[in-house]
Amino acid sequence: MTTQRNTDSPNRDQAALWNEASGRTWAEMQDVLDRMLAPFEPLLVERAFPGEAKRVLDIGCGAGATTLAMARRLGPQGLCLGVDISAPLIAVAEARATPPAAFLRADAQTHAFTPRDFDAVISRFGVMFFDDPVAAFANIRRAARPGATLTFVAWRSPAENPFMTLAPRAAAPFLPLRAPDPDAPGQFAFADGDRVRRILDESGWTNVDVRAADVPTLIAEQDLLAYVTKLGPVGLALRDADETTRARTTEALRAAYAPSLRDGAARFTAASWLVTARASS
């Protein structure tokens, strides 16, 4: 499928972030991230599967692992369309694509989807980055058929995910890191389950259910340092750091993560929300 660019997206900061260095780094780290997040695939696909030969929309699909997993379940007469704002990630996804998976570079908050076109909408950690989440979910709902299901996973709070926040805490003495705005677009923007419910209620979704899902996962020891030094706020800050700062930060990160290593991998529990809803008629 031909990719497409939206020029009127309000998500300018996110578009810049995911189409420049961060998007390229995530594309480079695709294999590591796919392995780390693989335990979420059965959770999401089994819950959201609408039946063979149906049409599914995957929001914030990244390099496409969840899109491909759902497409395999849908069978050759179905379609799973993965949408992401990042050109580098969509390029990786398209290189992996086999029917009935297809990919589109677009901003899901503003893209003119065909109305009432999808039987289900899914996302694996891809919906926390909108400038206006109510507008985004209203736009996504218009693409869904009446009664279509919405199923996504999003991170709970930083306090419940100490493994995910350990890198900035360990690197703070060496790097200029700022505390993120909890309601700003980003990894933990949906940490407040009540806020998620309000967003979906206001954007026209019904039967909203937000429940905790604690999913054990891991990162291979050989991939761990690359993961913590290339991604997230630490990865961004290290791009401009001098060699001394980089070396000190890397050693601090190595020491901080050492206690989580067991049997060749860093093991942790991903504290997330499993969110379901239905499109209003």
Secondary structure, 3 states (H helix, E strand, C coil): CCCCCCCCCCCHHHHHHHHCHHHHHHHHCHHHHHHHHCCHHHHHHHHHCCCCCCEEEEECCCCCHHHHHHHHHHCCCCEEEEEECCHHHHHHHHHHCCCCEEEEECCCCCCCCCCCCEEEEEEECCCCCCCCHHHHHHHHHHHEEEEEEEEEEEECCHHHCHHHHHHHHHHCCCCCCCCCCCCCCCCCCCCCHHHHHHHHHHCCEEEEEEEEEEEEEEEEHHHHHHHHHHCHHHHHHHCCCCHHHHHHHHHHHHHHHHHHEECCEEEEEEEEEEEEEEECC
